[in-house]
Amino acid sequence: MEHLESEGSRDDGPFGDLLRRLLSGVHTSPELATSLRTLLSGTPRLPLDHFYRLRSSGIITGESADAARLRCHLYQDYFTRHLNF
């Protein structure tokens, strides 16, 4: 478990393929990437269409655009590193 926690969000880690695929999907829309950056900075308010797109991809969770959050700590670490934070 310690190995997964320490290596899980690395590009060459056990989830690297999945994480790169999710990042590629986010990069297809600059507006979507901006919304994810906003969420990562601590503001949970997202445009409704961005909320549904990110939630359907599995990156975020939440019952509404105002209650959105990253699905897991691994995604938080990975996207924080790769979206220029």
trRosetta pair geometry for C-beta under 8 A, 3 or more apart (Angstrom, degrees):
i j d omega theta_ij theta_ji phi_ij phi_ji
1 4 5.7 -53 -153 35 37 111
1 5 6.4 34 152 -17 67 106
2 5 5.7 -58 -149 38 33 110
2 6 6.1 17 160 -8 68 112
3 6 6.2 -65 -142 45 26 100
3 7 5.6 -16 174 19 67 120
4 7 6.7 -71 -121 56 19 84
4 8 4.8 44 175 -63 62 113
4 14 6.5 -51 -117 40 79 140
5 8 6.1 -15 -106 1 14 121
7 10 5.3 -51 -166 14 61 123
7 13 4.3 165 153 -123 79 110
7 14 6.6 79 111 -2 107 90
8 13 5.3 155 -137 151 12 147
8 14 6.2 -40 -113 49 62 97
8 15 5.4 30 -168 15 75 121
8 74 4.9 -69 125 -122 125 121
9 13 6.5 47 47 30 17 156
9 15 7.3 -17 -89 65 35 118
9 19 6.9 128 -147 -104 56 158
9 74 5.0 -172 -71 -159 96 70
9 75 7.9 -158 -112 -62 109 16
9 77 4.0 -37 -127 96 177 122
9 78 4.3 -144 -158 -61 100 86
9 81 7.4 129 146 11 118 135
10 13 3.7 115 56 -33 88 108
10 16 6.6 -36 103 -80 63 103
11 16 5.0 70 173 -137 36 112
11 19 7.3 -126 -110 86 50 126
11 20 6.7 69 -142 -65 84 109
12 16 5.5 23 -102 -77 12 156
13 16 5.1 142 52 -48 58 93
13 19 8.0 40 60 9 104 141
15 18 5.0 -54 -174 48 80 115
15 19 5.4 81 126 -27 91 105
15 74 6.7 38 60 170 159 141
16 19 5.8 -61 -141 40 28 109
16 20 6.1 25 164 -17 67 108
17 20 6.1 -58 -146 38 26 107
17 21 6.4 26 155 -19 62 109
18 21 5.7 -59 -150 36 29 112
18 22 6.4 27 154 -17 65 106
19 22 5.8 -53 -148 37 32 110
19 23 6.3 31 154 -18 65 107
19 74 7.9 -111 -86 149 121 102
19 75 7.8 -171 -118 -108 94 63
19 78 4.9 -110 -152 -160 131 157
20 23 5.6 -54 -145 39 32 112
20 24 6.2 39 153 -25 65 104
21 24 5.6 -50 -149 32 30 115
21 25 6.8 32 152 -18 61 103
22 25 5.7 -54 -155 34 33 113
22 26 6.6 33 150 -18 65 104
22 57 6.4 124 -135 156 89 119
22 58 7.5 -94 -108 73 123 95
22 59 5.9 139 -169 -82 126 105
22 75 7.7 -68 121 -126 161 103
23 26 5.6 -53 -150 35 36 112
23 27 6.3 33 153 -19 67 107
23 78 7.5 -116 -61 148 116 111
23 79 7.2 -177 -96 -102 92 76
23 82 5.5 -45 -125 131 138 154
24 27 5.8 -57 -147 37 30 111
24 28 7.1 45 151 -36 60 94
25 28 5.9 -40 -160 8 36 116
25 57 5.9 170 117 -133 152 144
26 29 7.2 -87 -174 51 37 81
26 32 5.6 -146 -151 118 63 110
26 33 5.2 104 156 -86 95 77
26 36 5.8 -19 -147 -5 132 157
26 54 7.9 44 -102 -106 96 92
26 59 7.3 81 -70 -77 116 164
26 79 7.6 88 -16 -126 174 113
26 83 7.7 -62 129 -85 145 116
27 33 6.1 48 -98 -70 45 130
28 32 7.4 13 70 42 71 138
29 32 3.7 67 87 7 116 112
29 33 6.7 173 92 -11 62 80
29 53 7.8 1 38 139 156 160
30 33 5.5 -54 -149 37 36 113
30 34 6.4 39 152 -22 67 104
31 34 5.5 -51 -149 34 33 114
31 35 6.5 35 151 -19 64 103
31 47 7.9 -21 161 32 115 143
31 50 6.9 -122 132 -86 94 122
32 35 5.7 -50 -149 34 33 112
32 36 6.5 33 152 -18 64 104
32 50 5.6 176 -115 -132 67 98
32 53 6.2 -79 -117 101 125 139
32 54 6.9 165 -162 -63 100 96
33 36 5.7 -54 -148 37 33 111
33 37 6.4 37 150 -21 64 103
33 83 6.3 -179 -170 -131 93 113
34 37 5.6 -51 -149 34 33 114
34 38 6.5 38 150 -22 64 103
35 38 5.5 -50 -151 32 34 116
35 39 6.5 35 151 -18 65 103
35 46 5.0 72 -169 -139 116 101
35 47 6.4 -92 -102 25 135 91
35 50 4.1 -161 -101 171 179 154
35 51 8.0 -120 170 -55 141 54
35 54 7.1 -136 108 -37 122 138
36 39 5.6 -51 -149 36 35 113
36 40 6.3 36 151 -19 66 106
36 54 6.5 161 -82 -109 95 138
36 59 7.1 -37 -116 141 122 147
36 79 6.1 -97 160 -178 124 139
36 83 6.3 -143 104 -97 110 163
37 40 5.6 -56 -147 39 32 112
37 41 6.3 31 154 -21 65 106
37 83 5.2 -155 -84 149 90 132
37 84 7.7 -13 -111 62 127 87
37 85 7.4 175 -139 -68 88 99
38 41 5.8 -58 -150 34 29 110
38 43 5.0 -59 171 68 87 113
38 45 7.7 -68 144 71 128 66
38 46 7.0 150 85 -94 125 77
39 43 6.7 -95 -93 74 32 63
39 44 6.3 55 -129 -115 79 44
39 46 6.3 -4 -65 -67 110 115
39 54 7.9 160 -9 155 160 170
39 60 6.8 -63 -177 -98 165 136
39 68 5.9 -67 -121 111 127 116
39 69 7.4 173 -175 -118 111 32
39 70 7.0 136 137 -51 120 81
40 70 7.3 52 -92 -51 74 125
40 76 7.0 150 -125 -145 90 71
40 79 6.1 -143 -81 112 137 110
40 80 5.5 171 -165 -89 133 78
40 83 6.7 143 17 69 160 138
40 85 6.4 -108 131 -67 135 146
41 85 7.8 -170 -78 -116 79 120
44 62 7.4 162 -169 -115 118 162
44 65 8.0 148 146 149 77 49
44 66 6.1 70 113 178 104 39
44 67 6.2 13 156 -126 140 14
44 68 5.1 167 -167 55 86 71
44 69 6.4 -30 -117 -67 115 71
45 65 6.6 49 -154 135 50 92
45 66 5.6 2 -101 -113 73 66
45 68 8.0 148 -86 29 11 108
46 50 4.9 -121 171 88 110 111
46 51 4.4 140 91 -65 123 88
46 54 7.3 -73 -178 26 165 138
46 65 4.6 -126 64 -163 81 96
46 68 5.3 4 4 17 126 155
47 50 4.5 79 64 11 90 109
47 51 6.9 -155 90 -13 42 86
47 65 7.0 -98 110 -153 12 146
48 51 5.5 -51 -148 31 32 116
48 52 6.6 26 158 -14 65 104
48 65 5.2 -96 -96 -48 56 147
49 52 5.9 -54 -148 38 33 107
49 53 6.3 31 154 -17 65 108
50 53 5.7 -56 -144 39 33 110
50 54 6.1 25 160 -12 68 110
50 65 7.7 85 70 -131 82 115
51 54 6.2 -63 -145 42 23 103
51 55 6.0 17 160 -14 63 115
51 60 7.3 -90 -149 86 61 142
51 62 7.5 -81 -159 75 110 118
51 64 7.5 -13 -179 165 158 38
51 65 3.8 -109 -55 -101 155 87
51 68 5.6 -132 -127 -71 98 137
52 55 5.8 -57 -137 42 28 108
52 56 5.9 26 163 -18 65 109
53 56 6.1 -55 -141 37 25 106
53 57 6.5 22 156 -17 60 108
54 57 5.8 -58 -149 37 31 110
54 59 4.8 -75 -171 63 84 115
54 60 4.5 35 131 16 113 116
54 68 7.3 58 87 -157 132 137
55 58 7.7 53 179 -68 33 20
55 59 7.5 -95 -81 54 25 70
55 60 5.3 -64 -81 78 65 88
55 61 6.6 105 -129 -104 91 31
55 62 7.0 -108 -96 46 123 78
55 68 7.3 -112 -65 -122 105 105
58 71 6.2 -3 165 -49 65 160
59 70 6.9 -57 160 -136 72 71
59 71 6.2 -155 165 -7 22 111
59 75 5.9 158 -155 -161 69 143
59 79 7.5 78 -161 -59 118 147
60 68 5.0 11 169 -169 140 101
60 69 6.3 151 -156 78 90 27
60 70 5.8 -69 -106 -104 70 33
60 71 6.0 -154 -122 -41 15 78
61 68 7.5 149 77 -149 32 58
61 69 6.2 -29 63 67 78 78
61 70 7.8 25 18 132 82 17
61 71 4.9 100 -22 -102 104 70
62 65 7.7 115 107 -92 130 14
62 67 4.2 174 -166 105 113 80
62 68 4.2 -139 29 -99 155 39
62 69 5.6 123 -61 14 114 73
63 67 5.4 9 47 69 80 140
64 67 4.9 72 53 20 81 100
64 68 7.5 -102 97 -42 44 74
65 68 5.9 -14 -154 -29 37 116
70 73 7.7 107 105 -84 124 23
70 75 4.7 -169 -177 94 113 114
70 76 4.6 150 80 -68 162 83
70 79 7.2 -162 -115 36 132 135
71 75 5.4 68 50 11 87 150
72 75 5.2 100 59 8 73 98
72 76 7.2 -128 106 -5 42 91
73 76 5.2 -52 -149 35 39 119
73 77 6.3 40 154 -19 69 102
74 77 6.0 -53 -151 35 29 110
74 78 6.3 22 155 -15 63 111
75 78 5.8 -58 -141 42 31 109
75 79 5.9 15 168 -6 69 113
76 79 6.7 -63 -138 44 18 97
76 80 6.0 22 161 -22 59 115
77 80 6.0 -63 -148 35 21 112
77 81 6.5 16 159 -14 61 109
78 81 6.1 -64 -157 37 27 107
78 82 6.2 -3 161 2 66 118
79 82 5.8 -67 -132 52 33 98
79 83 5.3 13 174 -7 74 118
80 83 6.8 -59 -122 43 17 95
80 85 4.6 -61 -170 45 72 144
81 85 7.2 -67 -73 46 20 96
